[in-house]
Amino acid sequence: MDTFKLGYGDYLRFRDLVLARSGLHFPEKKWTDLEIGLSKALRSIPETVARGIGSLDLATYYHFLKEAATPPAQAEMERLINLLTIGETHFFRDSAQFDALATHVLPELIARKRAAALGSTAPGMPQLRLWSAGCASGEEAYSLAILLHQLIPDISNWRILILATDINQDSLARAQQALYSDWSFRESRAKTTRSLYFTPQDKRYRLRDDIRQMVTFAPLNLIEDNFPAAHNNTLSMDLILCRNVTIYFTEETTRRLINKFYQALVEGGWLVVGHAELSLVIYRAFQARSFPDTVLYQKTGQPTPWPNDWVWLDPPKKGETFQPQPLSGLSESVFQPTRKDNLQTKPLSPLPSTQPGLNSQEANRVQHSNGQASRVKAELEICQRAQLLLSKGYGEQAIATLESKFETLSVASHVPACCLLARAYADQGKWDQAQQWAERAIALDALAVEAYYTLALTYEHQGNIEQAITYLKKVIYLDQEGPLPYFNLGMLHKKRGDLVSTRRAFSNIVRILERWPPDKIIPDSGGTSAARLLNITRRTLQELETQAVEP
């Protein structure tokens, strides 16, 4: 293809496809950008994909990406998105924001976390959780790591997570190398720290290993509904940086994303966005905090004051409010229990209070049966309501619903209620309470698989990998066909460097998911489809094979 022109019809089709898969929006003013990306994709298409497609015309390529639910098609879609999202960043980009982080936000968070750890009944390691969402080639996440190293003298006594995610797999690979050119050090703060944290290597600079190891990189598509969740570590964040990412999204997509960021943050947590993304409308749930030459957003539970004559700017939209609404009008059919033997969803048929032809003794038995049925139905509705609140992100309301009614529940309902409470506390990052409720569920029912899974996540968060593995094995023993526990188990083995056990766990995922419909959503995954997890698993297995043959 010496010349490549994207016609209007093809522009519309690929624009909508890319928007649906990645959230990237290419309005007509960015028509040329989409055209260039497609041209690069077609010119560099892998030979195996080309053989599978046959013809390399745009129509065939489009239908291959859209219709085929196969790993090659999914991989090609990811490759196209990579070509369309060449992220550009550098160390300590936007000096005003990093000044605010270095002089106010991070010192305040550090002091608060240190006081909380010392003031608890069981003093432990202070914890701090930061997230660079849309991390590109990693400079932003590593800048945070350098700041923390400078601000925390006893950093080895802290448990710190710096999560760095991006949809672009190529960018993540470059970020993990931690090797940068002069162009990445054009801010004055970066220039002064380069000699302290980097060593020259072939006209570039490699980051120190101790700083590099502070950052955890992971692929994540911000438009998907699989976060915030415990399985991908996107819960209980103290600080989220998502700068110059939503400028590529539609307003509707941006609203949904900011809603999820709000849920992912702890009370008092901070959100940092790019200057071109500031908006009192979209970030209204946060308190806008002014610093020299910049504005940051804090989650305080109190939205930014809203002038009466601005109401028309922010009409209520279904599913996008930050204030929980009464759920009485929602259909119970959206409730999907995780434990079918404890939470039966089959509707209970109403029983008549009296039936013709019954004597008084039989009538009394019927009335007693009616009373039992009503009690079971009432208790089921309590658990269903809590489950629904939890699925909508209203963890505190789910906890209040269950704890206020817990003592009135029958013993038979205690196990599902305990499991729900454990999960709700885990989703909020309150790991001690999550552990207590999970252990209470197991004491009542040694087969409470959800409780074992919550305990595994709790121990993983606490850094006790061995105990987390023990509980994941119990989950798998009780439910051998659930792919998500195998995935968590494989990632823990990988973290320990046990590649044999990692391959075994991921091979089991492939075995399970190859029998699933590609579009089936994996339970408790936050909306991840079987096809997507299968693709991730196969790619991980390929990486493991590569590591095995390297000298």
C-alpha positions as CSV (number, residue, x, y, z in Angstrom):
1,M,0.0,0.0,0.0
2,D,1.9,3.0,-1.3
3,T,-1.0,5.4,-0.7
4,F,-3.6,5.1,2.0
5,K,-6.7,7.1,2.3
6,L,-9.5,6.5,4.8
7,G,-12.9,7.1,3.2
8,Y,-15.7,8.6,5.3
9,G,-17.6,5.3,5.6
10,D,-14.5,3.5,6.8
11,Y,-13.6,6.4,9.1
12,L,-17.0,6.1,10.8
13,R,-16.7,2.3,11.2
14,F,-13.2,2.2,12.6
15,R,-13.8,5.3,14.7
16,D,-16.8,3.5,16.4
17,L,-14.9,0.2,16.7
18,V,-11.9,1.8,18.4
19,L,-14.2,3.8,20.6
20,A,-16.1,0.7,21.8
21,R,-12.9,-1.3,22.4
22,S,-10.6,1.3,24.0
23,G,-12.6,4.5,24.8
24,L,-10.3,6.4,22.4
25,H,-12.3,9.0,20.5
26,F,-11.3,10.2,17.1
27,P,-13.6,13.1,16.1
28,E,-13.4,14.4,12.6
29,K,-10.6,16.8,13.5
30,K,-8.5,13.7,14.4
31,W,-9.5,11.8,11.2
32,T,-5.9,12.0,10.0
33,D,-4.6,10.5,13.2
34,L,-6.8,7.5,12.8
35,E,-5.8,7.2,9.2
36,I,-2.1,7.2,10.1
37,G,-2.6,4.6,12.8
38,L,-4.5,2.3,10.4
39,S,-1.9,2.7,7.7
40,K,0.9,1.7,10.2
41,A,-1.2,-1.3,11.3
42,L,-1.8,-2.6,7.8
43,R,1.8,-2.0,6.7
44,S,3.2,-4.0,9.7
45,I,0.6,-6.6,10.1
46,P,2.1,-9.9,11.4
47,E,2.5,-12.6,8.7
48,T,0.4,-15.1,10.7
49,V,-2.5,-12.6,10.9
50,A,-2.1,-11.7,7.2
51,R,-2.4,-15.4,6.3
52,G,-5.6,-15.7,8.4
53,I,-7.2,-12.7,6.9
54,G,-6.3,-13.4,3.3
55,S,-7.0,-10.0,1.7
56,L,-5.5,-6.9,3.3
57,D,-8.3,-4.5,2.2
58,L,-9.9,-2.4,4.9
59,A,-13.3,-4.1,4.8
60,T,-11.7,-7.5,5.5
61,Y,-9.5,-6.1,8.2
62,Y,-12.5,-4.4,9.9
63,H,-14.6,-7.5,9.9
64,F,-11.6,-9.6,11.2
65,L,-11.3,-7.2,14.2
66,K,-15.0,-6.8,14.8
67,E,-16.4,-10.3,14.3
68,A,-13.6,-12.8,15.3
69,A,-13.5,-13.6,19.0
70,T,-10.2,-15.4,18.6
71,P,-6.8,-14.7,20.3
72,P,-5.2,-13.5,17.0
73,A,-8.0,-11.0,16.4
74,Q,-7.8,-9.8,20.0
75,A,-4.1,-9.5,19.8
76,E,-4.3,-7.5,16.5
77,M,-6.9,-5.2,18.1
78,E,-4.4,-4.6,20.9
79,R,-1.7,-3.9,18.4
80,L,-3.8,-1.4,16.6
81,I,-4.6,0.4,19.8
82,N,-0.9,0.5,20.7
83,L,-0.2,2.2,17.4
84,L,-3.0,4.8,18.1
85,T,-1.8,5.5,21.7
86,I,1.9,6.5,21.5
87,G,2.1,8.1,24.9
88,E,4.5,11.0,25.5
89,T,5.6,11.8,29.0
90,H,8.7,12.7,31.0
91,F,10.0,12.8,34.6
92,F,8.2,15.2,36.9
93,R,6.1,16.5,34.1
94,D,4.1,19.6,35.1
95,S,6.3,21.1,37.8
96,A,3.4,22.9,39.6
97,Q,1.6,19.6,40.2
98,F,4.7,17.8,41.4
99,D,5.5,20.8,43.7
100,A,2.0,20.4,45.2
101,L,2.6,16.7,45.7
102,A,6.0,17.1,47.2
103,T,5.2,19.9,49.6
104,H,1.6,19.2,50.6
105,V,-0.2,16.1,49.4
106,L,2.4,13.4,50.0
107,P,3.7,14.8,53.3
108,E,0.1,15.0,54.6
109,L,-0.6,11.4,53.4
110,I,2.6,10.1,54.9
111,A,1.9,11.8,58.3
112,R,-1.6,10.4,58.4
113,K,-0.6,6.9,57.5
114,R,2.2,6.9,60.0
115,A,-0.1,8.1,62.8
116,A,-2.7,5.5,61.9
117,A,-0.2,2.7,62.0
118,L,1.2,3.8,65.4
119,G,-2.2,4.5,66.8
120,S,-3.9,1.2,66.0
121,T,-4.5,-1.5,68.6
122,A,-2.0,-3.7,66.8
123,P,0.7,-1.4,65.4
124,G,2.1,-2.5,62.1
125,M,3.7,-1.2,59.0
126,P,2.3,2.0,57.6
127,Q,0.8,1.6,54.1
128,L,0.5,3.9,51.1
129,R,-1.2,3.1,47.8
130,L,-0.6,5.2,44.7
131,W,-1.8,4.7,41.1
132,S,-0.5,6.1,37.9
133,A,-3.4,5.4,35.4
134,G,-2.3,5.7,31.8
135,C,1.3,5.5,32.8
136,A,2.7,5.4,29.2
137,S,6.5,4.7,29.4
138,G,6.6,4.9,33.2
139,E,8.2,8.2,34.0
140,E,5.3,9.4,36.0
141,A,5.1,6.3,38.2
142,Y,8.9,6.4,38.8
143,S,8.7,10.1,39.6
144,L,6.3,9.2,42.4
145,A,8.7,6.5,43.6
146,I,11.6,9.0,43.7
147,L,9.5,11.5,45.7
148,L,8.6,8.9,48.3
149,H,12.2,7.8,48.6
150,Q,13.1,11.4,49.3
151,L,10.2,12.1,51.7
152,I,10.2,8.8,53.8
153,P,13.5,8.3,55.6
154,D,12.4,4.8,56.9
155,I,10.9,3.7,53.7
156,S,12.0,0.1,54.2
157,N,9.6,0.0,57.1
158,W,6.6,0.9,54.9
159,R,4.4,-1.2,52.7
160,I,4.0,0.8,49.5
161,L,2.2,0.1,46.3
162,I,2.8,2.2,43.3
163,L,0.5,0.7,40.6
164,A,1.2,1.8,37.0
165,T,-1.4,0.7,34.3
166,D,-1.8,1.4,30.6
167,I,-3.7,-0.1,27.7
168,N,-0.6,0.0,25.5
169,Q,1.4,-3.2,26.0
170,D,4.4,-1.8,24.1
171,S,4.5,1.2,26.5
172,L,4.4,-1.1,29.5
173,A,7.3,-3.1,28.1
174,R,9.4,0.0,27.7
175,A,8.4,1.2,31.2
176,Q,9.6,-2.0,32.8
177,Q,13.0,-1.6,31.2
178,A,13.4,1.8,33.0
179,L,15.9,3.0,30.4
180,Y,15.5,6.6,29.3
181,S,17.1,9.3,27.0
182,D,17.9,12.9,27.8
183,W,14.5,13.9,26.5
184,S,12.9,12.4,29.6
185,F,14.8,14.7,31.9
186,R,13.8,18.1,30.6
187,E,12.2,19.3,33.9
188,S,14.5,21.0,36.4
189,R,13.6,18.6,39.2
190,A,14.4,15.6,36.9
191,K,17.8,17.1,36.0
192,T,18.8,17.5,39.7
193,T,17.8,14.0,40.6
194,R,19.2,12.1,37.6
195,S,22.7,11.7,39.0
196,L,21.2,10.3,42.3
197,Y,18.9,7.7,40.8
198,F,20.2,6.9,37.4
199,T,23.3,5.4,35.9
200,P,24.5,6.1,32.3
201,Q,24.2,3.3,29.8
202,D,24.8,3.6,26.1
203,K,23.9,7.3,25.9
204,R,20.8,6.6,28.0
205,Y,20.1,6.4,31.7
206,R,19.0,3.3,33.7
207,L,16.9,3.8,36.9
208,R,18.3,2.3,40.1
209,D,16.9,-1.2,40.8
210,D,15.6,-0.3,44.3
211,I,13.4,2.5,42.8
212,R,12.4,0.5,39.8
213,Q,11.1,-2.3,42.1
214,M,8.8,0.1,43.9
215,V,6.5,0.2,40.9
216,T,4.1,-2.6,39.8
217,F,3.1,-2.5,36.1
218,A,-0.1,-4.1,34.8
219,P,-2.2,-3.8,31.7
220,L,-5.6,-2.1,32.2
221,N,-8.2,-0.7,29.9
222,L,-9.8,2.2,31.8
223,I,-13.1,2.0,29.9
224,E,-13.8,-1.6,31.1
225,D,-15.8,-2.3,34.2
226,N,-13.2,-4.5,36.0
227,F,-12.2,-1.9,38.6
228,P,-12.1,-0.9,41.3
229,A,-11.6,-4.5,42.5
230,A,-9.4,-6.4,44.8
231,H,-8.1,-8.9,42.2
232,N,-6.3,-6.1,40.2
233,N,-5.3,-4.1,43.2
234,T,-7.3,-1.0,42.3
235,L,-9.0,-0.5,45.6
236,S,-8.2,1.8,48.6
237,M,-6.0,4.2,46.7
238,D,-4.6,7.2,48.5
239,L,-3.6,9.0,45.3
240,I,-4.5,8.5,41.6
241,L,-2.7,10.3,38.8
242,C,-4.6,10.2,35.5
243,R,-3.2,13.1,33.4
244,N,-3.9,13.8,29.8
245,V,-5.8,10.5,29.3
246,T,-9.4,11.6,29.3
247,I,-8.7,14.2,26.6
248,Y,-9.0,11.2,24.2
249,F,-12.4,10.2,25.7
250,T,-15.9,11.3,25.2
251,E,-17.6,13.2,28.0
252,E,-19.8,10.3,28.8
253,T,-16.8,7.9,29.1
254,T,-14.9,10.4,31.2
255,R,-17.8,10.7,33.6
256,R,-18.0,7.0,34.1
257,L,-14.2,6.8,34.6
258,I,-14.1,9.6,37.2
259,N,-17.0,7.9,39.0
260,K,-14.9,4.7,39.3
261,F,-11.8,6.6,40.4
262,Y,-14.0,8.2,43.1
263,Q,-14.9,4.7,44.3
264,A,-11.3,3.5,44.2
265,L,-10.1,6.3,46.5
266,V,-10.1,6.2,50.2
267,E,-11.7,9.0,52.2
268,G,-9.3,11.9,52.0
269,G,-7.6,10.5,48.8
270,W,-6.5,12.7,46.0
271,L,-7.1,12.7,42.2
272,V,-4.6,14.5,39.9
273,V,-5.6,15.2,36.3
274,G,-4.1,17.3,33.4
275,H,-4.7,21.0,33.2
276,A,-6.7,20.5,30.0
277,E,-9.0,18.2,31.9
278,L,-10.1,20.5,34.7
279,S,-13.8,20.6,35.1
280,L,-16.1,21.6,38.0
281,V,-18.8,19.7,36.2
282,I,-17.1,16.3,35.8
283,Y,-15.2,16.4,39.0
284,R,-18.0,17.9,41.1
285,A,-18.1,15.0,43.6
286,F,-14.5,16.0,44.7
287,Q,-13.4,19.1,46.6
288,A,-11.3,21.2,44.3
289,R,-8.1,22.2,46.1
290,S,-6.1,25.2,44.8
291,F,-2.3,25.2,44.9
292,P,0.2,27.6,43.1
293,D,-0.5,27.3,39.4
294,T,-2.6,24.1,39.7
295,V,-5.8,22.5,41.0
296,L,-6.0,19.0,42.5
297,Y,-9.1,17.1,43.6
298,Q,-9.7,15.5,47.0
299,K,-12.4,13.0,48.1
300,T,-13.9,14.4,51.3
301,G,-17.5,13.2,51.0
302,Q,-18.6,16.8,50.4
303,P,-19.0,17.7,46.7
304,T,-17.8,21.0,45.3
305,P,-20.3,23.8,46.1
306,W,-22.6,24.3,43.1
307,P,-24.0,27.7,42.2
308,N,-27.8,27.6,41.7
309,D,-27.6,29.1,38.2
310,W,-25.2,26.3,37.1
311,V,-27.6,23.4,37.6
312,W,-28.3,23.2,33.9
313,L,-24.7,22.3,33.2
314,D,-24.9,19.0,35.0
315,P,-28.3,17.3,34.4
316,P,-28.6,14.0,36.3
317,K,-27.8,11.0,34.2
318,K,-28.8,7.5,34.9
319,G,-26.1,5.5,36.6
320,E,-23.7,8.4,36.9
321,T,-24.6,10.0,40.3
322,F,-22.2,9.8,43.1
323,Q,-25.0,9.9,45.7
324,P,-26.6,6.6,46.2
325,Q,-30.3,6.5,45.3
326,P,-33.0,4.3,46.8
327,L,-32.8,0.9,45.2
328,S,-36.5,-0.1,45.7
329,G,-37.3,0.4,42.1
330,L,-34.5,-1.9,40.8
331,S,-35.4,-5.3,39.6
332,E,-34.2,-8.2,41.7
333,S,-33.2,-9.9,38.4
334,V,-29.9,-8.0,38.4
335,F,-28.9,-9.8,41.5
336,Q,-26.4,-12.6,40.8
337,P,-25.4,-14.5,43.9
338,T,-22.0,-16.1,44.2
339,R,-23.1,-19.0,46.3
340,K,-26.1,-20.7,44.9
341,D,-26.6,-23.1,47.8
342,N,-26.8,-20.3,50.3
343,L,-28.6,-17.6,48.2
344,Q,-31.4,-19.1,46.3
345,T,-32.9,-16.7,43.7
346,K,-35.8,-18.8,42.6
347,P,-38.9,-16.8,43.6
348,L,-40.9,-18.1,46.4
349,S,-44.6,-18.7,45.5
350,P,-47.0,-17.0,47.8
351,L,-48.8,-19.5,50.0
352,P,-52.5,-18.8,50.9
353,S,-53.3,-18.2,54.5
354,T,-56.1,-20.7,54.4
355,Q,-57.1,-23.4,52.0
356,P,-60.5,-25.0,51.6
357,G,-61.0,-28.4,53.0
358,L,-58.4,-28.2,55.8
359,N,-59.1,-28.9,59.4
360,S,-57.8,-26.6,62.1
361,Q,-54.6,-28.6,62.7
362,E,-53.8,-28.6,59.0
363,A,-54.6,-24.9,58.7
364,N,-52.2,-24.2,61.6
365,R,-49.4,-26.1,59.8
366,V,-50.1,-24.1,56.6
367,Q,-50.0,-20.8,58.6
368,H,-46.7,-21.9,60.2
369,S,-45.3,-22.8,56.7
370,N,-46.5,-19.4,55.5
371,G,-44.6,-17.7,58.3
372,Q,-41.4,-19.6,57.6
373,A,-41.7,-18.8,53.9
374,S,-42.2,-15.1,54.7
375,R,-39.2,-15.1,57.0
376,V,-36.9,-16.8,54.4
377,K,-38.1,-14.4,51.7
378,A,-37.4,-11.4,54.0
379,E,-33.9,-12.6,54.8
380,L,-33.2,-13.3,51.2
381,E,-34.3,-9.8,50.3
382,I,-31.8,-8.4,52.9
383,C,-28.9,-10.3,51.4
384,Q,-30.1,-9.5,47.9
385,R,-30.2,-5.8,48.7
386,A,-26.7,-5.9,50.2
387,Q,-25.4,-7.7,47.2
388,L,-27.0,-5.2,44.9
389,L,-25.6,-2.3,46.8
390,L,-22.2,-3.9,46.7
391,S,-22.4,-4.5,42.9
392,K,-23.2,-0.8,42.4
393,G,-20.2,0.3,44.4
394,Y,-22.1,1.3,47.6
395,G,-20.0,-0.7,50.0
396,E,-20.7,1.3,53.1
397,Q,-24.5,1.0,52.6
398,A,-24.2,-2.7,52.0
399,I,-22.3,-3.0,55.3
400,A,-24.9,-0.9,57.2
401,T,-27.7,-3.0,55.7
402,L,-26.3,-6.3,56.8
403,E,-24.9,-5.3,60.2
404,S,-28.1,-3.6,61.2
405,K,-30.1,-6.7,60.5
406,F,-27.5,-9.4,61.3
407,E,-28.8,-10.3,64.8
408,T,-32.3,-10.7,63.4
409,L,-31.2,-13.2,60.7
410,S,-31.6,-16.9,61.2
411,V,-28.5,-19.1,61.6
412,A,-29.0,-20.3,58.0
413,S,-28.6,-16.8,56.7
414,H,-25.5,-16.0,58.8
415,V,-23.0,-17.6,56.4
416,P,-24.0,-15.6,53.2
417,A,-24.3,-12.4,55.3
418,C,-20.8,-13.0,56.7
419,C,-19.4,-13.6,53.2
420,L,-21.0,-10.5,51.9
421,L,-19.7,-8.4,54.8
422,A,-16.2,-9.8,54.3
423,R,-16.2,-8.9,50.7
424,A,-17.7,-5.4,51.3
425,Y,-14.9,-4.6,53.9
426,A,-12.3,-6.0,51.5
427,D,-13.6,-3.8,48.7
428,Q,-13.1,-0.8,51.0
429,G,-9.6,-1.9,52.0
430,K,-10.6,-2.5,55.6
431,W,-8.7,-5.8,55.7
432,D,-9.0,-6.5,59.5
433,Q,-12.8,-6.4,59.4
434,A,-12.8,-8.4,56.2
435,Q,-10.7,-11.1,57.9
436,Q,-12.9,-11.2,60.9
437,W,-16.1,-11.7,58.9
438,A,-14.5,-14.3,56.6
439,E,-13.2,-16.3,59.6
440,R,-16.7,-16.1,61.2
441,A,-18.2,-17.5,58.0
442,I,-15.7,-20.4,57.9
443,A,-16.4,-21.2,61.5
444,L,-20.1,-21.6,60.6
445,D,-19.5,-23.4,57.3
446,A,-16.1,-25.0,56.5
447,L,-17.1,-25.0,52.8
448,A,-17.7,-21.2,52.5
449,V,-15.6,-20.7,49.4
450,E,-16.1,-16.9,49.1
451,A,-14.7,-16.5,52.7
452,Y,-11.6,-18.4,51.8
453,Y,-11.1,-16.2,48.7
454,T,-11.5,-13.0,50.8
455,L,-8.9,-14.4,53.2
456,A,-6.5,-15.1,50.3
457,L,-6.9,-11.5,49.1
458,T,-6.4,-10.2,52.7
459,Y,-3.2,-12.1,53.2
460,E,-1.9,-11.0,49.8
461,H,-2.5,-7.4,50.7
462,Q,-0.7,-7.8,54.0
463,G,2.3,-9.3,52.1
464,N,1.9,-12.8,53.5
465,I,2.2,-14.6,50.1
466,E,2.5,-18.1,51.5
467,Q,-0.7,-17.8,53.5
468,A,-2.5,-16.3,50.5
469,I,-1.5,-19.3,48.4
470,T,-2.7,-21.7,51.1
471,Y,-6.2,-20.1,51.0
472,L,-6.3,-19.9,47.2
473,K,-5.6,-23.7,47.1
474,K,-8.6,-24.2,49.4
475,V,-10.7,-22.1,47.1
476,I,-9.6,-24.2,44.1
477,Y,-10.2,-27.5,46.1
478,L,-13.8,-26.4,46.7
479,D,-14.4,-25.0,43.2
480,Q,-12.1,-26.5,40.6
481,E,-13.8,-24.8,37.6
482,G,-13.4,-21.1,38.7
483,P,-10.7,-19.4,36.5
484,L,-10.1,-16.4,38.7
485,P,-8.6,-18.2,41.7
486,Y,-6.2,-20.0,39.4
487,F,-5.2,-16.6,38.0
488,N,-4.5,-15.1,41.4
489,L,-2.6,-18.2,42.4
490,G,-0.5,-18.1,39.2
491,M,0.4,-14.4,39.8
492,L,1.4,-15.2,43.4
493,H,3.7,-18.0,42.2
494,K,5.1,-15.7,39.6
495,K,5.9,-13.1,42.2
496,R,7.7,-15.8,44.2
497,G,9.7,-16.8,41.1
498,D,8.1,-20.3,41.0
499,L,7.7,-20.5,37.2
500,V,6.7,-24.2,37.2
501,S,3.8,-23.6,39.6
502,T,2.9,-20.5,37.6
503,R,2.7,-22.4,34.3
504,R,0.6,-25.1,36.0
505,A,-1.9,-22.5,37.3
506,F,-2.2,-20.7,34.0
507,S,-2.5,-23.9,32.0
508,N,-5.5,-24.7,34.2
509,I,-7.1,-21.4,33.3
510,V,-6.7,-22.2,29.6
511,R,-8.2,-25.7,30.1
512,I,-11.3,-24.1,31.8
513,L,-11.8,-21.1,29.6
514,E,-11.5,-23.0,26.3
515,R,-14.8,-24.6,27.2
516,W,-16.5,-21.2,27.9
517,P,-18.3,-19.0,25.5
518,P,-15.9,-16.1,24.6
519,D,-18.3,-13.4,25.7
520,K,-19.2,-15.0,29.0
521,I,-18.4,-12.7,32.0
522,I,-16.2,-14.3,34.6
523,P,-17.8,-14.1,38.1
524,D,-16.3,-11.5,40.5
525,S,-13.9,-10.2,37.8
526,G,-15.5,-6.8,37.4
527,G,-16.8,-7.5,33.9
528,T,-13.8,-9.3,32.3
529,S,-14.9,-11.7,29.5
530,A,-13.6,-15.2,29.1
531,A,-12.0,-14.3,25.8
532,R,-10.0,-11.4,27.4
533,L,-8.8,-13.4,30.3
534,L,-7.9,-16.3,28.0
535,N,-5.9,-13.9,25.8
536,I,-4.0,-12.5,28.8
537,T,-3.3,-16.0,30.1
538,R,-1.9,-17.3,26.8
539,R,0.3,-14.2,26.5
540,T,1.6,-14.8,30.0
541,L,2.3,-18.4,29.2
542,Q,4.3,-17.4,26.1
543,E,6.3,-14.9,28.2
544,L,7.0,-17.8,30.7
545,E,8.2,-20.0,27.9
546,T,10.5,-17.3,26.7
547,Q,12.0,-16.9,30.2
548,A,12.5,-20.6,30.4
549,V,14.7,-20.8,27.2
550,E,16.7,-17.7,28.0
551,P,20.3,-18.5,29.2
